[in-house]
Amino acid sequence: MATFWTLGCDAHDPQRIAAFWALALGYVKESGFDEPDIASIVDPDGRGPAISFLKVPEGKSSKNRMHIDVRVAGPGPWDMVERARLIRQKVPVLVAAGATVIREEWYGDVLGHVVMQDPEGNEFCVA
């Protein structure tokens, strides 16, 4: 049995970045985390880990050592054409929520993933 765990993240604006990641991942706000300096989101189905955001004074200074891959097509194996369509459908939703597109990565002639930054500059991929 896996250990229950939470992904802890530093943030400039915990409530704003929590709202972004809740939208990106289909998560919801966790009750009891309404203070300006801390926020937490959870998988409404209880399958994925909680993600917490804690206000820190310093800004992001370099590339992430870990990042989230938003897997829009679910678990593989995939129909790569359908997966590419789902990636292209998700990216503009995240841009409208404050993300930035960095680049597209291709596997031959098929879209592999899109590298993006969240509203606080953290890199992630839509795959």
QUINORQUI-V832610 format. One record per pair of residues at least 24 apart in sequence whose ideal C-beta (glycine too) atoms are under 7 Angstrom apart, sorted by sequence separation. I is the first residue (numbers start at 1). J is the second residue. If there is no record, write none. Layout:
I_J ; I_J
This chain:
14_38 ; 15_39 ; 87_111 ; 14_39 ; 84_110 ; 87_113 ; 84_111 ; 87_114 ; 21_51 ; 80_110 ; 94_126 ; 18_53 ; 91_126 ; 17_53 ; 90_126 ; 14_53 ; 87_126 ; 14_54 ; 87_127 ; 14_55 ; 7_49 ; 9_51 ; 11_53 ; 6_49 ; 9_52 ; 11_54 ; 5_49 ; 6_50 ; 7_51 ; 8_52 ; 9_53 ; 10_54 ; 11_55 ; 6_51 ; 11_56 ; 25_70 ; 6_52 ; 8_54 ; 10_56 ; 24_70 ; 12_59 ; 70_124 ; 72_126 ; 67_122 ; 69_124 ; 67_123 ; 68_124 ; 69_125 ; 70_126 ; 71_127 ; 67_124 ; 70_127 ; 64_122 ; 67_125 ; 69_127 ; 64_123 ; 60_120 ; 63_123 ; 60_121 ; 60_122 ; 24_94 ; 23_97 ; 20_97 ; 20_98 ; 20_118 ; 20_119 ; 17_118 ; 17_119 ; 16_119 ; 17_120 ; 12_120 ; 11_120
